[in-house]
Amino acid sequence: MGDDLGAAGLRFERQGSIGWCVIDRPEARNALTPAMYFGIKKAVRLVNSDPDLAALIITGTGDVFAPGGDLGGRRQPGDAEVPDVGQEILPFLNIRDSRAPVIAAVNGICQAGGLLIAMLSDICVASDRATFRVPELLRGIPDATYAAVLPAHVGIAAARDLLLSARKFDAAEALRLGVISRVVPHETLREEAIRAAREILQTPPMARMHVKRMLNERYGFIDYQTMFWALEESPEPREGMRAFMEKRAPNWVPEDVARDLGPEPKARG
């Protein structure tokens, strides 16, 4: 397969038996293009097929881990072609089901698809500077992965809060709720992510695979059919994305609420 992930905003690095998938698109605050999502999927496949690799760490650059998809749908020079079927692009289930351990080293802003990557990794090690958000409903997207994954991590009440309010929360609250499992000083993030990978690699792969399978059964059914129908047919995702790009409230927000909320924040969804 080689180490080229087919996306200009990603790079793959090797450190002994550990592979690093680095999200590095600073000009767009690490917003993930379709090629980048698919490239992360390729990185998971790479560590599972290369006999010299035993684990994968996914991290970002600067003050951003990953804020989710690029709502402009832009491609970059050097991006490889990706499948036409949206579900086939997404790396989340590959991360969840990977035989090789996958660690998320969350260095900063972590939202939308970025947070799903963090939650579905075997261990998420987050910087104490990291912030989190589930903004999909702000864009009119009924996200099927979150509907299945978030309640399994935090319970129904907290999942309703985070999904329906789309509010931001910090690393301490993410740890308390069970969204992530480890928070470390920002300066030690890389070392702590390596430590987490090495801890998992002390366990035998076949037994680990069975334990992961049993754990993953807690997530339940992921209704991608409804999600992708809405993305194709519903006017709400189009209006939500258009409003975000135009830095205004979507047309479903009551005028008095929109005035109180002020302008749409600049962080990508």
Summary of the structure (lengths in Angstrom):
residues: 269
radius of gyration: 17.9
end to end distance: 31.2
largest distance: 58.9
contacts: 881
relative contact order: 0.13
helix: 48%
strand: 16%
